[in-house]
């Protein structure tokens, strides 16, 4: 509660550097690892949102994750930060880490889709993207974005046998009649080759 009051006062007085310095002192004196993690996440927020210090924010989040590697808020913030800094290797590692601890099917699917798109669109790792799209489809066989992403990769790679299977799935599982028709047409074209 005291830190929350100090945060409000720092905002009112625009004294964010003083608040960040105070947080560092509090973190050094705190015995509870969980409290330290929460304070480090708060420090990262302060550094990023109010002090325009992304490296200091990243350092605070890295320290938080060294204490609790599965801390959801710290992982989420470092994901945002790595994307902001266009650190795609760091973003890929963070998404993999979040995926390893995700329990809910919807969260897992969302993380896998973001990871697959990152690999396909930003790192040029089509093999990794294809593997991730396949992982999504193993859990949710009718996921339209995963089917479309895998289709793009297979077309680029000229893997027509697997492409034919993906097109069959699209033609059978899509809710959109235009997508089903286009998939049937493209499947026929692949079979003709």
WOWO-V457888 format. One line per field, one symbol per residue. burial: I if it has 16 or more other ideal C-beta (glycine too) atoms within 10 Angstrom, else O. Layout:
burial: ???
//
This chain:
burial: OOIOOIIOOIOOOOOIOOIIOIIOOIIOOOOOOOOIIIIIIIIIIIIIOIOOIOOIIIOIIOIIIOOIOOIOIIIOIIIOIIIOOOOIOIIIOIIOIIIOOIOOOOOIIOIIIIIIOIIIOOOOIIOIIIOIIOIIIOOIOOIOOIIOIIIIIIOOOOOOOOIIOIIOIIIOOIOOOOIOOOIOOIIOOIOOO
//
